[in-house]
Amino acid sequence: MRAKTELDNGTILIPDNPVSQFLFSNTKSAIIWLVIRLYLGYAWVTAGWKKVTSSAWVGEDAGVAVTGFVNGALAKAEEGGEVTGWYAWFLENAVLPNAKLFSFFVAYGEVLVGLGLILGLLTGIAAFFGGLMNVTFLFAGTLSTNPLLFILATWLVMAWKVAGWYGLDRWALTYLGTPWHRGHGGR
């Protein structure tokens, strides 16, 4: 086991344990993340595509679905507190008056998150925004698959360095200034 390392500026670096090192920094784990990424990406693309092709989300009746969803969440806030007061306030005062805009954000956001995960492009960012959407749905009192999808998204965010190795991140992150190095510990 490697000991901690103290840098010249007094910063102490504590190495990852072997399991974390393998899962989050070793490209040999990338196949695990590929499977999770494809599953999560498929879930987002299919959910988003249903919304993009629905008039209640982005068509002539855009905003109707969001309005119905928000009203359902607000009813849950009144009934038994499944939706907390601060979130109910946000839904009522920010989302509901802008239901049409949020409708487009949700529909196209789900498709973009799904495509990012499937293609392995900006995987950590795509997973973050997918997890953010899952949390907003959970705050609104909707369980469904949101807890599972949130957990998987969180893992992908933590594995951002290798989760897109079998995808476009392998080249895109290098181009954006996050290069991978061969060898031990990224040195």
N, C-alpha and C positions, 0 to 999 in steps of 0.2 A: 504494500500500500504506500502511495506517495504521501509525503508530508505536505503540510501547507507551505506556501512560498510567500516570502515577504519581499515586496518590490522596494526599490530605492526611495520611493516617496512615502513609504510606510504602509501602503495598501497590502492587505493580506489576501492572497488568493487561496481558496480552499478547493481542492480538486473534487470532481464528481465521484460518487461511488461507482463501482463497475457497472451496475445495472443502468443507472442514469447515463453513464458515459456511452454505453451501448445503444440505448434507446434514443437518446437525443443528440448524439454527436458522431455516431458511427454509421457510415453509409450501408453497412450490412443489415441494419434494421430498416432500411428504406422500403423493403418489400412489405413489411408489416404496415407501414404508414401508407403505402400505395393502396392496399386493400381497404383500409379505413377511409382514406381520401376518396376513393371511387365510390364507396358506399354512401358516404356523406354527400358527395357531389351529386350523385344520382338522386338522392332524397331532395336536395335543394332544387335541382333543375326540374324535376317532375312537379314539385309543389309550385314553383315559380311559373312554369309553362302553363299550368292550369289557370293561373291568375292572369297571365299575359294574354291568354286567348279567351278570357271571360269579359263580357261587357260590364259586369259589375265591378271590375277592378281597373281596367284601362280603356274600356270602350266608351260608348255613349253614356253609360250609367256609372262611370268611374266614381268611386267614393262610396257607393252604396254598400259594398261588402265591408269596407272599413267601418262605416257608420254602424252597421248591424253588429259587428264584432265589438266595437267600443261600447255600444249600448248594452250588450250582454255583459261586458266586464263591469260596467257601472252598476248594473243590477246586482252583480255578485258582491260589489262593494257595500251595497245597502243591506243585502240579505244577511250575510254572516261574516263578512270580513275576509272573504277569500282574496279580495283585492284590497291592498292597503290604501289608506286615505291619500297619501301623497301621490301615489300612482294614479288613483282615480282622478285627482285634481289635474294631473298632467294630461290624462286622456280627455277629460272634459274641456280643458282650456287650451290645449295645444293641438291634440290630434283631431278631435271632432270638428273644430272650425276649419281645419285643413285636411279633411278626409280625402279629398281628391288627390292632393299632393302626396300624402302618405300612401295612398293606394298605389301610385306609380312607384314610389320608393320601395315598397314591400315587394311588389310583383317583379320589377326589374332587378331589385337587389337580390332576391332569391335566385334568379337565373344567373346573375353575375357571380354570386358566391359559388353556386354549383359548377359553373364553367371554370372558375379559377381553381377549384379543388380537383375537378376531373383532369384539367390540363396540367395541373401542378404549377400554376403560374401565380406567384405571390401567395403561396399556400398559407403562410402564417397570417397574412392580412385577411385573406378570404375566410379562413377559419374563425378569426376574431369577429368579423362582421356577422358570420353565420351564428356564432355563439351569442352575440349581442341581440340578434333577432330572437333566438331561442329564449333568452332571458326576458325580453319584452313580452313575449307570448306567455311565459310562466308568470310574470308579474300580473298579467291580465287574467290569470286564473285558468289558463288552458294547459293541461298536462300533455295529453297525446304522447308523441314521441319526443317532445322537447327536452326532458331531462337527459335521455340517452344521447340525443344529438348535441346537447350542450357539453356533456362530458367528453364526447369524441372530439368536438371542436376545441375544447380546452387542451386536450392531449396534442392535437395537431399544432396548436399555437406553441406549446412547449417544444415540439419537435420540428419547428420551422426550418432548422438548418438541414435536416435530412428528409423531411416529409415530401419535399418536391424533387428529390434526387432523380426519381424516375418520372420526370416531367420537365416542364420548361424552366423551372427554377434553377436547374443545374447550370443553365446558361444565363438566364436573366439575372440571378442574384450576383453572379460574377461580374456581369456588365454593370450592375447598379452599385458595385463597390463592396460586395460581401463575398470575397473569394474563399473557396475551400482550398486547403493545403493538404498534401499527402503527408502522412507521418503521424506521430503520436501527439495528441493534445492540440492539434491545429497549428503546430509550430513548423 
